[in-house]
């Protein structure tokens, strides 16, 4: 298993923010399943995409 917090070049706040965003996506998907609201599945999908882009965006912004 990779240790992302100790990886060289890894931005720890970006990883934590991405994990929090993924957790929110999971909660949104679960709530959508429980209530039968399809829009929450779309929201969960958007949150997953955002969570995947956060570390890259922070890496680019850090260069500035």
C-alpha positions in Angstrom: 0.0 0.0 0.0 1.3 3.4 -0.9 1.9 6.0 1.8 0.8 9.2 0.1 1.5 11.3 3.1 5.1 10.4 3.1 5.5 10.4 -0.7 8.1 12.8 -2.1 6.4 15.7 -3.8 2.9 15.0 -2.4 1.0 17.9 -1.2 -0.6 16.8 2.0 -3.3 19.5 2.3 -4.4 18.7 -1.3 -4.7 15.0 -0.5 -6.7 15.6 2.6 -9.0 18.0 0.7 -9.5 15.4 -2.0 -10.3 12.7 0.6 -12.8 14.9 2.2 -14.4 15.7 -1.2 -14.6 11.9 -1.9 -16.2 11.3 1.4 -18.8 14.0 0.6 -19.4 12.3 -2.7 -20.0 9.0 -0.9 -22.5 10.6 1.4 -24.3 12.3 -1.5 -24.5 9.0 -3.3 -25.8 7.2 -0.2 -28.3 9.9 0.5 -29.4 9.7 -3.2 -29.9 6.0 -2.9 -31.9 6.3 0.4 -34.2 9.0 -0.9 -34.4 7.8 -4.5 -33.2 11.2 -5.8 -31.2 10.7 -9.1 -29.8 14.2 -9.1 -27.7 13.4 -6.1 -25.9 10.7 -8.1 -24.9 13.4 -10.6 -23.7 15.6 -7.8 -21.7 12.7 -6.4 -20.1 12.1 -9.8 -19.2 15.8 -10.1 -17.7 15.7 -6.6 -15.6 12.6 -7.6 -14.2 14.5 -10.7 -13.4 17.5 -8.5 -11.7 15.3 -6.0 -9.5 13.8 -8.7 -8.6 17.3 -10.0 -7.8 18.9 -6.6 -4.2 17.6 -6.3 -3.3 18.5 -9.8 -4.8 22.0 -9.5 -2.9 22.6 -6.2 0.3 21.4 -7.9 -0.1 23.8 -10.7 -1.0 26.7 -8.4 2.0 26.0 -6.2 4.3 26.6 -9.2 3.1 30.2 -9.4 
